[in-house]
Every structure is written in structure tokens, then in C-alpha cells.
Amino acid sequence: MEAVVTGGSVVETEYVLGGMGGLCSSLLAELPEWFGVPEANADYVKHADEHPSVIASVEGEKVGLTTVVRHGPFAAEVYSMAVRPRTHRQGVGRAMLHLVETRLGAEGVEFLQVKTLSSLHPDTNYADTRAFYLGYGFRILEEHPTLWGPGSPAVQLIKAVGSEEARSDIRS
Ligand SMILES: CC(C)(COP(=O)(O)OP(=O)(O)OC[C@H]1O[C@@H](n2cnc3c(N)ncnc32)[C@H](O)[C@@H]1OP(=O)(O)O)[C@@H](O)C(=O)NCCC(=O)NCCS
């Protein structure tokens, strides 16, 4: 559990090992501009049930969820991220990624990736999403114009996480 004060709000974050499909579903329903494809949403909900997540709460209300998938000992992926619209730009997303990095870094993960809609698509909502990830420190690794099918170009972003100190703690 971590608590971060941002702009007057206290954002509490907690790492859980699974079972967050219900929360995921309720958050996606508030974000139709980003999550409008039912099959994709079902996949995010399934992953939130089966994989670890960070939950963010403000004043006791769960306002954000970030689900992560491990791809081996050294790599992980932010599979989905959602923050209730009324709490956007209050540091909730940043606080969740901070705990993701702390936790995974301590487990020896070195690289965190995320895929999102590419700037090859004109959608302005996802331009905000990319601004968030780039502002946090992710960098473009590769464009994937056809990964999600025609009309949905993906961009893969990556960030180095963890420290040598954290990794040596794990090894000792
Ligand atoms: C993307 C999202 C998770 C970010 O969470 P958030 O709590 O709103 O973001 P934060 O308040 O932690 O933002 C941290 C920083 O990111 C950058 N940032 C965030 N949103 C931004 C935006 N719309 N435009 C430009 N920069 C932005 C800023 O640098 C911001 O710091 P600042 O507010 O001090 O300037 C959230 O807005 C969201 O749920 N969006 C809809 C769903 C989505 O895009 N999910 C990811 C799909 S891959």
C-alpha cells in the first residue's frame, strides 16, 4: 500500500493479485470514448480477474485500476489502465504506475511496456493517453500498424524500471 498527496487529494494505491474484473468493468463503463469495443472490454475484465492489478482510491472510493501481465522474469506489460473521468489529472494514474514500478522492480522486472492507439490514428482522446505515458517516462519502441487490425494502429511504448539495488535485494 502507498499513499501519495497530489493537489490536495490523498491517492492510496494497493497491489492485488487478481479478482478485479468487477472494478475493471465499472471503470470501463465510465470511459466509452476509450473503451467502446465489447470484445476488447471483456478481455480487459478477464485479465483483471486473472492477473495482478494496482487499485487506486481517493477518500475510500476506488477510482482507478491498472492491470499488469508478466512476460517472464524481466519484462511486464501494463495491460489496461482506467481512472474515473472525474478524477483525471489528479495524479491517480501516476500514483498507480509508481506502485507498479516499485513492486515489479523489486521482483526483478527490468522493462515495462504498454500498447495503445498510435498517433497514426486521429483520435484525440488517445492523444491524451499517449501524453500521459510519454510524460511519465515511457518511450516509443515500435509502431504496429496492423497488430489490432486495419484502422486501429498500435504503438508499443517501453520504460526501464527497477534499480540495480532492488535487483540485488532479490538475488540475495
Ligand atoms: C490515461 C489515464 C490513465 C491517466 O490517469 P490520470 O490520473 O488522469 O493522470 P495523472 O493525473 O496521473 O497525470 C500525470 C501526468 O500525465 C500527463 N497527462 C495526463 N493526462 C494528460 C492529458 N490529457 N494531456 C496531457 N498530459 C497529460 C501530465 O504530465 C500529468 O501531470 P500534470 O497533471 O501534473 O500535468 C487516465 O486519464 C484515463 O483513465 N484515461 C482514459 C483511459 C485510458 O486512456 N487508458 C489507457 C489506455 S492504453
Ligand as a Chemical Component Dictionary entry (heavy atoms), coordinates in Angstrom:
data_LIG
# 
_chem_comp.id                   LIG 
_chem_comp.type                 NON-POLYMER 
_chem_comp.pdbx_formal_charge   0 
_chem_comp.three_letter_code    LIG 
# 
loop_
_chem_comp_atom.comp_id 
_chem_comp_atom.atom_id 
_chem_comp_atom.alt_atom_id 
_chem_comp_atom.type_symbol 
_chem_comp_atom.charge 
_chem_comp_atom.model_Cartn_x 
_chem_comp_atom.model_Cartn_y 
_chem_comp_atom.model_Cartn_z 
_chem_comp_atom.pdbx_ordinal 
LIG C1  C1  C 0 -4.590 7.902  -19.055 1  
LIG C2  C2  C 0 -5.039 7.910  -17.597 2  
LIG C3  C3  C 0 -4.889 6.511  -17.029 3  
LIG C4  C4  C 0 -4.110 8.890  -16.839 4  
LIG O1  O1  O 0 -4.513 8.938  -15.488 5  
LIG P1  P1  P 0 -4.670 10.358 -14.741 6  
LIG O2  O2  O 0 -4.900 10.055 -13.315 7  
LIG O3  O3  O 0 -5.684 11.160 -15.448 8  
LIG O4  O4  O 0 -3.231 11.009 -14.979 9  
LIG P2  P2  P 0 -2.332 11.833 -13.922 10 
LIG O5  O5  O 0 -3.165 12.867 -13.250 11 
LIG O6  O6  O 0 -1.612 10.885 -13.040 12 
LIG O7  O7  O 0 -1.324 12.537 -14.936 13 
LIG C5  C5  C 0 0.066  12.571 -14.710 14 
LIG C6  C6  C 0 0.707  13.411 -15.786 15 
LIG O8  O8  O 0 0.492  12.828 -17.086 16 
LIG C7  C7  C 0 0.337  13.892 -18.054 17 
LIG N1  N1  N 0 -1.044 13.872 -18.544 18 
LIG C8  C8  C 0 -2.101 13.195 -18.026 19 
LIG N2  N2  N 0 -3.210 13.404 -18.774 20 
LIG C9  C9  C 0 -2.843 14.234 -19.757 21 
LIG C10 C10 C 0 -3.558 14.840 -20.828 22 
LIG N3  N3  N 0 -4.863 14.631 -21.008 23 
LIG N4  N4  N 0 -2.882 15.661 -21.657 24 
LIG C11 C11 C 0 -1.577 15.930 -21.453 25 
LIG N5  N5  N 0 -0.834 15.377 -20.443 26 
LIG C12 C12 C 0 -1.469 14.550 -19.628 27 
LIG C13 C13 C 0 0.620  15.190 -17.296 28 
LIG O9  O9  O 0 2.013  15.431 -17.350 29 
LIG C14 C14 C 0 0.192  14.824 -15.896 30 
LIG O10 O10 O 0 0.769  15.615 -14.911 31 
LIG P3  P3  P 0 0.131  17.066 -14.563 32 
LIG O11 O11 O 0 -1.360 16.880 -14.416 33 
LIG O12 O12 O 0 0.807  17.428 -13.276 34 
LIG O13 O13 O 0 0.468  17.960 -15.717 35 
LIG C15 C15 C 0 -6.496 8.393  -17.409 36 
LIG O14 O14 O 0 -6.604 9.706  -17.886 37 
LIG C16 C16 C 0 -7.522 7.513  -18.092 38 
LIG O15 O15 O 0 -8.126 6.637  -17.461 39 
LIG N6  N6  N 0 -7.772 7.770  -19.386 40 
LIG C17 C17 C 0 -8.788 7.034  -20.117 41 
LIG C18 C18 C 0 -8.420 5.596  -20.340 42 
LIG C19 C19 C 0 -7.053 5.378  -20.944 43 
LIG O16 O16 O 0 -6.558 6.162  -21.736 44 
LIG N7  N7  N 0 -6.449 4.252  -20.556 45 
LIG C20 C20 C 0 -5.202 3.801  -21.094 46 
LIG C21 C21 C 0 -5.489 3.024  -22.344 47 
LIG S1  S1  S 0 -3.989 2.328  -23.027 48 
# 
loop_
_chem_comp_bond.comp_id 
_chem_comp_bond.atom_id_1 
_chem_comp_bond.atom_id_2 
_chem_comp_bond.value_order 
_chem_comp_bond.pdbx_ordinal 
LIG C1  C2  SING 1  
LIG C2  C3  SING 2  
LIG C2  C4  SING 3  
LIG C2  C15 SING 4  
LIG C4  O1  SING 5  
LIG O1  P1  SING 6  
LIG P1  O2  DOUB 7  
LIG P1  O3  SING 8  
LIG P1  O4  SING 9  
LIG O4  P2  SING 10 
LIG P2  O5  DOUB 11 
LIG P2  O6  SING 12 
LIG P2  O7  SING 13 
LIG O7  C5  SING 14 
LIG C5  C6  SING 15 
LIG C6  O8  SING 16 
LIG C6  C14 SING 17 
LIG O8  C7  SING 18 
LIG C7  N1  SING 19 
LIG C7  C13 SING 20 
LIG N1  C8  SING 21 
LIG N1  C12 SING 22 
LIG C8  N2  DOUB 23 
LIG N2  C9  SING 24 
LIG C9  C10 SING 25 
LIG C9  C12 DOUB 26 
LIG C10 N3  SING 27 
LIG C10 N4  DOUB 28 
LIG N4  C11 SING 29 
LIG C11 N5  DOUB 30 
LIG N5  C12 SING 31 
LIG C13 O9  SING 32 
LIG C13 C14 SING 33 
LIG C14 O10 SING 34 
LIG O10 P3  SING 35 
LIG P3  O11 DOUB 36 
LIG P3  O12 SING 37 
LIG P3  O13 SING 38 
LIG C15 O14 SING 39 
LIG C15 C16 SING 40 
LIG C16 O15 DOUB 41 
LIG C16 N6  SING 42 
LIG N6  C17 SING 43 
LIG C17 C18 SING 44 
LIG C18 C19 SING 45 
LIG C19 O16 DOUB 46 
LIG C19 N7  SING 47 
LIG N7  C20 SING 48 
LIG C20 C21 SING 49 
LIG C21 S1  SING 50 
# 
